[in-house]
Amino acid sequence: MTAYLRLNIDGVEPETGAPAADRLVSGTPSFRTWNLDEADGGLYAGIWEASPGKWKIVYDEWEYFHILSGYSVVTAENGEAFHLRAGDRMILRPGFKGTWEVIETTRKDYVIRL
């Protein structure tokens, strides 16, 4: 194993999914996830993509992400909305609750720590 990893999804088959039915607010969003690295202790890194729709989110983990393309709105349960476009970065900490709405198919890279 090398001491570095480039986030390159060429030739990597993504996992597919969708929000749980009890979290779906609107639309029919689908996910593609390229989990490219895992480390002991619950650390994950990769690329995630979602098609338009809206669902409830509840974070038990810590996540840093960088929007690569698309347009999404993350709204905290207190109503504060974060409009996210290519180039935007954010950290969501354990305990964050709200919604994620994909307006235009969104792709992000991420690092998650459980």
Secondary structure, DSSP 8 states (H G I E B T S, - for coil): --S------TT---EEE---TTTEEEE---EEEEEEEEETTTEEEEEEEE-SEEEEEE-SSEEEEEEEEEEEEEEETTS-EEEEETT-EEEE-TT-EEEEEEEEEEEEEEEEE-
